[in-house]
């Protein structure tokens, strides 16, 4: 159970990180 909870927390953390990264940093995928 602990492993599952940690995995869920990690996934949620990455989702929030992606949101904030996309919000606060410009998208530079275009050349």
N, CA, C and O atoms as a Tripos MOL2 file, in Angstrom:
@<TRIPOS>MOLECULE
protein
  124   123    31     0     0
PROTEIN
NO_CHARGES

@<TRIPOS>ATOM
      1 N           0.8490   -1.2050    0.0000 N.3       1 UNK1
      2 CA          0.0000    0.0000    0.0000 C.3       1 UNK1
      3 C           0.8770    1.2440    0.0000 C.2       1 UNK1
      4 O           0.5930    2.2050   -0.7150 O.2       1 UNK1
      5 N           1.9260    1.2310    0.7870 N.am      2 UNK2
      6 CA          2.8010    2.4050    0.8610 C.3       2 UNK2
      7 C           3.4370    2.6950   -0.4910 C.2       2 UNK2
      8 O           3.5200    3.8480   -0.9140 O.2       2 UNK2
      9 N           3.8820    1.6400   -1.1650 N.am      3 UNK3
     10 CA          4.4800    1.8280   -2.4940 C.3       3 UNK3
     11 C           3.4770    2.4700   -3.4410 C.2       3 UNK3
     12 O           3.8280    3.3670   -4.2070 O.2       3 UNK3
     13 N           2.2230    2.0110   -3.3910 N.am      4 UNK4
     14 CA          1.1910    2.5640   -4.2690 C.3       4 UNK4
     15 C           0.9470    4.0270   -3.9370 C.2       4 UNK4
     16 O           0.8480    4.8580   -4.8400 O.2       4 UNK4
     17 N           0.8490    4.3500   -2.6680 N.am      5 UNK5
     18 CA          0.6290    5.7380   -2.2660 C.3       5 UNK5
     19 C           1.7840    6.6170   -2.7330 C.2       5 UNK5
     20 O           1.5690    7.7320   -3.2080 O.2       5 UNK5
     21 N           3.0050    6.1150   -2.5970 N.am      6 UNK6
     22 CA          4.1650    6.9040   -3.0090 C.3       6 UNK6
     23 C           4.1370    7.1200   -4.5090 C.2       6 UNK6
     24 O           4.4660    8.2040   -4.9900 O.2       6 UNK6
     25 N           3.7460    6.0920   -5.2510 N.am      7 UNK7
     26 CA          3.6730    6.2140   -6.7070 C.3       7 UNK7
     27 C           2.6240    7.2480   -7.0950 C.2       7 UNK7
     28 O           2.8700    8.0780   -7.9700 O.2       7 UNK7
     29 N           1.4620    7.2110   -6.4580 N.am      8 UNK8
     30 CA          0.4020    8.1810   -6.7550 C.3       8 UNK8
     31 C           0.8940    9.5870   -6.4280 C.2       8 UNK8
     32 O           0.6690   10.5150   -7.2050 O.2       8 UNK8
     33 N           1.5560    9.7540   -5.2990 N.am      9 UNK9
     34 CA          2.0670   11.0670   -4.9230 C.3       9 UNK9
     35 C           3.0810   11.5560   -5.9450 C.2       9 UNK9
     36 O           3.0920   12.7360   -6.2970 O.2       9 UNK9
     37 N           3.9350   10.6540   -6.4260 N.am     10 UNK10
     38 CA          4.9350   11.0240   -7.4200 C.3      10 UNK10
     39 C           4.2700   11.4650   -8.7110 C.2      10 UNK10
     40 O           4.6670   12.4650   -9.3090 O.2      10 UNK10
     41 N           3.2570   10.7210   -9.1440 N.am     11 UNK11
     42 CA          2.5490   11.0730  -10.3760 C.3      11 UNK11
     43 C           1.8790   12.4290  -10.2280 C.2      11 UNK11
     44 O           1.9550   13.2650  -11.1290 O.2      11 UNK11
     45 N           1.2250   12.6480   -9.1010 N.am     12 UNK12
     46 CA          0.5490   13.9290   -8.8750 C.3      12 UNK12
     47 C           1.5780   15.0550   -8.8530 C.2      12 UNK12
     48 O           1.3330   16.1310   -9.3990 O.2      12 UNK12
     49 N           2.7230   14.8150   -8.2270 N.am     13 UNK13
     50 CA          3.7670   15.8280   -8.1700 C.3      13 UNK13
     51 C           4.2260   16.1930   -9.5700 C.2      13 UNK13
     52 O           4.3890   17.3720   -9.8850 O.2      13 UNK13
     53 N           4.4350   15.1910  -10.4100 N.am     14 UNK14
     54 CA          4.8810   15.4520  -11.7750 C.3      14 UNK14
     55 C           3.8210   16.2080  -12.5620 C.2      14 UNK14
     56 O           4.1500   17.0760  -13.3710 O.2      14 UNK14
     57 N           2.5480   15.8850  -12.3320 N.am     15 UNK15
     58 CA          1.4770   16.6000  -13.0280 C.3      15 UNK15
     59 C           1.4880   18.0690  -12.6310 C.2      15 UNK15
     60 O           1.3870   18.9470  -13.4880 O.2      15 UNK15
     61 N           1.6100   18.3400  -11.3310 N.am     16 UNK16
     62 CA          1.6540   19.7240  -10.8680 C.3      16 UNK16
     63 C           2.8940   20.4280  -11.4070 C.2      16 UNK16
     64 O           2.8360   21.5970  -11.7880 O.2      16 UNK16
     65 N           4.0200   19.7070  -11.4360 N.am     17 UNK17
     66 CA          5.2570   20.2860  -11.9440 C.3      17 UNK17
     67 C           5.1020   20.6890  -13.4050 C.2      17 UNK17
     68 O           5.5160   21.7780  -13.8030 O.2      17 UNK17
     69 N           4.5020   19.8040  -14.2010 N.am     18 UNK18
     70 CA          4.2840   20.1070  -15.6200 C.3      18 UNK18
     71 C           3.3860   21.3250  -15.7720 C.2      18 UNK18
     72 O           3.6370   22.1800  -16.6210 O.2      18 UNK18
     73 N           2.3390   21.4090  -14.9550 N.am     19 UNK19
     74 CA          1.4270   22.5540  -15.0270 C.3      19 UNK19
     75 C           2.1840   23.8430  -14.7350 C.2      19 UNK19
     76 O           2.0760   24.8150  -15.4820 O.2      19 UNK19
     77 N           2.9530   23.8500  -13.6420 N.am     20 UNK20
     78 CA          3.6700   25.0610  -13.2630 C.3      20 UNK20
     79 C           4.7610   25.3970  -14.2730 C.2      20 UNK20
     80 O           4.9880   26.5660  -14.5860 O.2      20 UNK20
     81 N           5.4300   24.3760  -14.7760 N.am     21 UNK21
     82 CA          6.4860   24.6030  -15.7610 C.3      21 UNK21
     83 C           5.8930   25.2190  -17.0200 C.2      21 UNK21
     84 O           6.4620   26.1520  -17.5870 O.2      21 UNK21
     85 N           4.7560   24.7010  -17.4540 N.am     22 UNK22
     86 CA          4.1110   25.2400  -18.6490 C.3      22 UNK22
     87 C           3.5750   26.6390  -18.4070 C.2      22 UNK22
     88 O           3.4800   27.4400  -19.3370 O.2      22 UNK22
     89 N           3.2250   26.9350  -17.1690 N.am     23 UNK23
     90 CA          2.6350   28.2280  -16.8460 C.3      23 UNK23
     91 C           3.7060   29.3020  -16.7090 C.2      23 UNK23
     92 O           3.5230   30.4290  -17.1720 O.2      23 UNK23
     93 N           4.8260   28.9540  -16.0720 N.am     24 UNK24
     94 CA          5.8210   29.9620  -15.7370 C.3      24 UNK24
     95 C           6.9850   30.0420  -16.7130 C.2      24 UNK24
     96 O           7.7490   31.0070  -16.6820 O.2      24 UNK24
     97 N           7.1330   29.0480  -17.5750 N.am     25 UNK25
     98 CA          8.2320   29.0970  -18.5370 C.3      25 UNK25
     99 C           7.6730   29.1080  -19.9490 C.2      25 UNK25
    100 O           6.6710   28.4410  -20.2100 O.2      25 UNK25
    101 N           8.2770   29.8320  -20.8540 N.am     26 UNK26
    102 CA          7.7960   29.8840  -22.2320 C.3      26 UNK26
    103 C           8.0280   28.5580  -22.9500 C.2      26 UNK26
    104 O           8.9480   27.8120  -22.6160 O.2      26 UNK26
    105 N           7.1960   28.2820  -23.9240 N.am     27 UNK27
    106 CA          7.3500   27.0530  -24.6940 C.3      27 UNK27
    107 C           8.3520   27.3220  -25.8080 C.2      27 UNK27
    108 O           8.1470   28.2090  -26.6360 O.2      27 UNK27
    109 N           9.4320   26.5550  -25.8230 N.am     28 UNK28
    110 CA         10.5010   26.8050  -26.7910 C.3      28 UNK28
    111 C          10.6500   25.6220  -27.7380 C.2      28 UNK28
    112 O          11.7420   25.3620  -28.2440 O.2      28 UNK28
    113 N           9.5500   24.9010  -27.9790 N.am     29 UNK29
    114 CA          9.6340   23.7470  -28.8700 C.3      29 UNK29
    115 C           9.7900   24.2020  -30.3120 C.2      29 UNK29
    116 O          10.3410   23.4710  -31.1350 O.2      29 UNK29
    117 N           9.3080   25.4080  -30.6290 N.am     30 UNK30
    118 CA          9.4460   25.9120  -31.9970 C.3      30 UNK30
    119 C          10.8670   26.3930  -32.2390 C.2      30 UNK30
    120 O          11.4490   27.0430  -31.3700 O.2      30 UNK30
    121 N          11.4320   26.0940  -33.3840 N.am     31 UNK31
    122 CA         12.8050   26.5080  -33.6950 C.3      31 UNK31
    123 C          12.8970   28.0190  -33.9050 C.2      31 UNK31
    124 O          13.9790   28.5400  -34.1750 O.2      31 UNK31
@<TRIPOS>BOND
     1     1     2 1
     2     2     3 1
     3     3     4 2
     4     3     5 am
     5     5     6 1
     6     6     7 1
     7     7     8 2
     8     7     9 am
     9     9    10 1
    10    10    11 1
    11    11    12 2
    12    11    13 am
    13    13    14 1
    14    14    15 1
    15    15    16 2
    16    15    17 am
    17    17    18 1
    18    18    19 1
    19    19    20 2
    20    19    21 am
    21    21    22 1
    22    22    23 1
    23    23    24 2
    24    23    25 am
    25    25    26 1
    26    26    27 1
    27    27    28 2
    28    27    29 am
    29    29    30 1
    30    30    31 1
    31    31    32 2
    32    31    33 am
    33    33    34 1
    34    34    35 1
    35    35    36 2
    36    35    37 am
    37    37    38 1
    38    38    39 1
    39    39    40 2
    40    39    41 am
    41    41    42 1
    42    42    43 1
    43    43    44 2
    44    43    45 am
    45    45    46 1
    46    46    47 1
    47    47    48 2
    48    47    49 am
    49    49    50 1
    50    50    51 1
    51    51    52 2
    52    51    53 am
    53    53    54 1
    54    54    55 1
    55    55    56 2
    56    55    57 am
    57    57    58 1
    58    58    59 1
    59    59    60 2
    60    59    61 am
    61    61    62 1
    62    62    63 1
    63    63    64 2
    64    63    65 am
    65    65    66 1
    66    66    67 1
    67    67    68 2
    68    67    69 am
    69    69    70 1
    70    70    71 1
    71    71    72 2
    72    71    73 am
    73    73    74 1
    74    74    75 1
    75    75    76 2
    76    75    77 am
    77    77    78 1
    78    78    79 1
    79    79    80 2
    80    79    81 am
    81    81    82 1
    82    82    83 1
    83    83    84 2
    84    83    85 am
    85    85    86 1
    86    86    87 1
    87    87    88 2
    88    87    89 am
    89    89    90 1
    90    90    91 1
    91    91    92 2
    92    91    93 am
    93    93    94 1
    94    94    95 1
    95    95    96 2
    96    95    97 am
    97    97    98 1
    98    98    99 1
    99    99   100 2
   100    99   101 am
   101   101   102 1
   102   102   103 1
   103   103   104 2
   104   103   105 am
   105   105   106 1
   106   106   107 1
   107   107   108 2
   108   107   109 am
   109   109   110 1
   110   110   111 1
   111   111   112 2
   112   111   113 am
   113   113   114 1
   114   114   115 1
   115   115   116 2
   116   115   117 am
   117   117   118 1
   118   118   119 1
   119   119   120 2
   120   119   121 am
   121   121   122 1
   122   122   123 1
   123   123   124 2
@<TRIPOS>SUBSTRUCTURE
     1 UNK1         2 RESIDUE 1 A UNK
     2 UNK2         6 RESIDUE 1 A UNK
     3 UNK3        10 RESIDUE 1 A UNK
     4 UNK4        14 RESIDUE 1 A UNK
     5 UNK5        18 RESIDUE 1 A UNK
     6 UNK6        22 RESIDUE 1 A UNK
     7 UNK7        26 RESIDUE 1 A UNK
     8 UNK8        30 RESIDUE 1 A UNK
     9 UNK9        34 RESIDUE 1 A UNK
    10 UNK10       38 RESIDUE 1 A UNK
    11 UNK11       42 RESIDUE 1 A UNK
    12 UNK12       46 RESIDUE 1 A UNK
    13 UNK13       50 RESIDUE 1 A UNK
    14 UNK14       54 RESIDUE 1 A UNK
    15 UNK15       58 RESIDUE 1 A UNK
    16 UNK16       62 RESIDUE 1 A UNK
    17 UNK17       66 RESIDUE 1 A UNK
    18 UNK18       70 RESIDUE 1 A UNK
    19 UNK19       74 RESIDUE 1 A UNK
    20 UNK20       78 RESIDUE 1 A UNK
    21 UNK21       82 RESIDUE 1 A UNK
    22 UNK22       86 RESIDUE 1 A UNK
    23 UNK23       90 RESIDUE 1 A UNK
    24 UNK24       94 RESIDUE 1 A UNK
    25 UNK25       98 RESIDUE 1 A UNK
    26 UNK26      102 RESIDUE 1 A UNK
    27 UNK27      106 RESIDUE 1 A UNK
    28 UNK28      110 RESIDUE 1 A UNK
    29 UNK29      114 RESIDUE 1 A UNK
    30 UNK30      118 RESIDUE 1 A UNK
    31 UNK31      122 RESIDUE 1 A UNK
